[in-house]
Amino acid sequence: MTGEEREPDGVISLESCFRIAMDGAIESFTIHDKLYTTTGDICYNNLGQTFCFLFNKTLFDEASLAYPYQSVLEGTWTWDEWERILEVCDSDLDGNGVMDPSVDRFGYMTHIWSGLINMQFAAGLSIVSVVDGEPEISFMSEKTVEVYDRYFSHILPKVNIEVDEGGAFRSGRVFFMDGSMNSAIGFRDMDDDFGIIPFPKYAEDMEYRNAVEGGTNLFLVPITVKDLNASSIILEGMASESWRHLTPEFYEVVLKTKHVRDPESAEILDIIRRSRVFDFGYYNMTIGLDSIPVNLYQTYGNAENLVSFYQKKDKVARKSLEKLMQSYEKIAEAQQEMLP
């Protein structure tokens, strides 16, 4: 069931209120047949924190480039298409032979905590996969190395990493920038028109995949709660009212009407919304693998050391995951003791 569907009698169930999140969240957060935490329409923030691409329409017009909207709608918005556009974007505007983010024009600008990890997810990769309720580290593969190498070929160390909250994009000198749906709100006063699209697919036969930032809100009922019926009623009331009022206000009015600048972007938002993914390893930072992209940015500025860098973290990560699973087991045992 989706968030737009209602029960026959007009009543919206708690499951329905959460469901728009969110088959991906349910799959990622269900451990040994128990769903410990989830999200959904109970909080609009999981929409605003969904990652996406922004592109500068004015620069596209000046370069006589077609907007990517049609490619997105046709399912052909891929890395190949993105890279084809990047080939004509970079420009040393001051002619000094050095690409300077405060002066020159860039095809792509990213942020240290968003670009690479989200390209990894968009390529169908994961940090931790939950298979039949059992989390398994799935970070490293031949495809991971390929994706990292390909991505870093478009990054100049300490240049394409945005440090001034989108200043270069706001100034009209960046074709593409990764951000979140909330970014549209932050760029409302930008002079140039911009559009919103999903992260590109790694291959055309894939589905779009846009991660929800780890800072989003998740909901759970602590084991110390004694009155589960009261907690359920409160959660259901919060979720139902948010589904009816808050989410539509944020999504249809704030995002689609006030901050999106064209009807095409509004349609694209629906695609991004349906393509949200949640990675167990991204949300459980104690495993320690979510920071690998950041470490590579900061330490090396390239992907050449990815394999050796990962090998140093693998053993600790597996130990951390093992301890985390032991915590889940203790919770399950305590729950069992509380049952009548």
N, C-alpha and C positions, 0 to 999 in steps of 0.2 A: 504494500500500500504506500502511496506517496502522500506528501503533505497536503496536496491539493484535493485528495479524496476524503469524503465524509461518510460517516455511517448512515444507513438508511433513515434513521430517526433523527438525524441532525446532531447526534452526540458524537464527540470526537474522543477516542480512547487514548490512554496514555501511550500505548504502543504506536498509535498513529501519529501522535505528536512527536515522538522520537524518530519515527521511521524515515522522515525526509532526510535524516542524517545519512537512511543512513546505514544501508546494508554494509557498506565498507567499514564503518565504525564498529558495527556489531560483530562482523567477522574478525576484525583485528583485536578487539578487546574481550572476546569470549575465550576464557581459559578453562579447559576441562568441563565444558558444558555449562559454565557459569559466566554470566555477563556482569563484571564487577563495576564497570563505569561506561558511560556512553554520553552522547550529546545529541543535539537535534534542534527542533524549533523552540525548545524550552529556552534557548539562548541564541539570539541573532548573531552572536559573535563568531560562530563557526562559519557563517557566510562571509562576514567582513574579513576574516582571517584566511580566506581561501586565496592561494597564490594564483597569479595570472601574469600575462604580458600586457604592457602598455606600449602603444606606438604613436609616434608624432605624425599626425596627418598632414601637417604643413610641410614637413620635410619630404614626405612621400609625394606630395603634389609637386614640389620643386624638382624632385628627381624623376618625375613622370612614372612613378611606380603605382601599381594598383594596390588598393588596400587589401589586407589579407582576409577580409570578411568572407568573400566567396569561397576561398580555399578552406576556411574553417567549416563553413556550412556543407561543403562537398566532401569533407573528410580528408582533404589533401594537404592540410596545413602540417608540414613535416619539417624535420631538421634540414632536409635537402632544400626545401623552399626557403626556409629561414636563412640558410647559408648563401643561397643564390642572391638574396637581397643584400646581405652583409657585404658582398663583394664590391658593391658600388657606394658604400656608405661612408667609410672613414675618410676624413679629409684634414690635412695639416693646414688649417686656415691661416696661421701666421707665417707659414713657410719656413720655419726654423729647423725642420727635420726631426722634431721631437713632438710626439703626441701628448698634449697637455690637457687634462680633463677640465681645466678652468678656462681654456681658450678654444680648443679644437673641437671638431665634430666627430662623433662616434656612431658606429652602427649599433653597438650594444653596450649597455652599462648595467652592472649588477650590484648586489650587496653581498657582503661576505657571508651572511647567514641565509641567503635565499637562493641565489642562482644555481649553483652546482647541485646542491642536494635536491632541488626541485626538478632539475633536468634529469637527475638520476631516477626520481620517481616517475617522471613523464615518459622515460624510456622503458618503463615496465619493471624497473629494478626496485629492490627494497633493502632495508637494513635488517629487519627481522620479519620473517614470514610466519604467520600462525596457520599451521596445518593440522586440521582435526583437533583444534583446541590446544595444540602444543607449539609454543614459540620456537623457531629455529633461526639461527643467524644465517642470513642469506646475502650478506653484503658483497662478498667478493666472488667474481666470476670473470671469464674472458670478456663478456660483454661489458662488465663494469670498467675494466681497463680501457676497452675501446671507447666507451662513452666519455670517460674522464680525459683521455687523450684528445678526443675530438673537441670536447668542450674547451679545454685549455688552449687549443689552437686559435681561439677567438679572444683570448684574454692576454693583455699585456700586464705583467706583474705590477701591482701598485698603481695601475692606471685606470683600468676598467672597473675597479672596485669603488663603488660610490660611497663617499664618506660624508656628504653634506645633505643628506635627506632628499635626494632627487634634484639637487641644484642644477646639475648639467641638463637634465631632462626638462626641468622647468624653464631653463634659459633657451630652450629650442635647439640644442646641439646634440641630441641623442635620438636615433631612430627607434630603438627598442630599449625598454627597461623592464626588468621583472619587479613585481611588487605584489600587492594583494588588492582585493576589491576595495578595501579601505583606502588604497592609494588614490582612487578616483576622487574621494572626498578631499584628500590632502592637496590635490592639484586643481581644485575648483577655480582658483584665481589665475591659473596658467593662461598666458595669452594665446599660444598655439592650441589648435584643436588636437585632441588625442582620442584614440580608440582603445578598446579593451578586447583582448583575445586570449584563448588558453595557451598554455605552454605547448610548443609544437610536439607532435608525435615523433617517435624515433623512426617509425616505419608506417606507411600508409594503412596497412592492414591492422593496426593497433587501434585501441580506443584512446580518447583524450584522457589524461590523468593529471589532476591538479591537486596538490597536497594542501591540507589544512594546517596552518602554522601551529607549532607546538605550544604557543602561548594562548590558544583558545581555551574555552571553558569546558570542562568535563564534569559530569555529575555522578555522584555515588551516595549510597546510604551507609554511614559508618556502622560498624558492627556493634558499637556501644548503644545504638538506638534501641529503645525498649518497645516503643509503640509503632510497629511497622505499618499498621493500618492508617494512623494519623500521618505518617511520613508519606505514604502512598497517595493519600488524599491531597496533601499539600503539593507534592510533585505533579500530580495529575492536573490540579488547578493551575499551577504555574505554566505547565506545558500547554494546556488547552488554551489559556488566555493569550499566551505568547503566540501560539499558532494562529489564533484568530485575529490578533491585533498588532503585536509588536513586530513579528517577522514580516507581514505584508507591508507595514509602514516603512520598515527599514529597506526591504528589498524592492518593493514596487514604487515607493515614493522617494526615499532618500537616494538610493542607488540609481534606479532606472529613470527617474524623472528629474531629480534635482542635479545629479552629478554626472550622469552619462550624457554625452553631448550629441548623440545621434541614435536613431532607432535601430541601426544595425548592432551597436554595442549592447543595447538592451536585449536583443535576441540572443547574442553571443553569451550574455550572462547566464541565460538558462542552460546553455551547453556546459559552461564552467560549473554551474551549480550541480548538474547531474553527474559530473565527472570527478567529484571530490574523492580523495583517497586518504586513508589514515594508516600510518605505519607504527606498529607496536614499538619498534626500536627507536623511532624518532621521539615518541612521547615518554618513553622510559629512558631518560638521559643517563641514568646510573650505569647502563650497559656501556656507555662511553664511545659508541661508534658514530653517533650523530655529528660529532665534532671533527671527523676526518676531513671533510671538505674545507672547513675553516682552517684547520691546521696546515693543509696543503697550500691554501692561499697564502697564509701568513709566513710559513717556513720556507717554501720552495717556489711558489708561484707557477708551478707546473705539475704535471701528473707523472713525471718520470720516476718518482720515488713512491708511488702509490702502493705497490705490492710489498716492498720492504717496510713501509710505514704501517701498513695494515697488519703485517705479521707480528709486529711489536705489540699491537693492541689486541690481537685475536685471543690469546690465552686469558688475558685479564677480562675481556668482554664475556667469554664463555663462563668464567667463574662468577662474574657479576650476574649473568642471566640465571645461572644455577641458584644463586642466593635469592634472587627475585622470585623464582619459582617456588622455593622453599617457603617464602613469605606467603605466597598464594595458597600453598598447602595448609599452612597454619590457620589462615583465614577460613578455609573450607572446613577444617576440623572444628574450629570454634563455632562456625555456623551450625554444624551438625549437632553440637552439644546443646545449642539453644533451641533446637526443634523439639516440639512436644513429643 
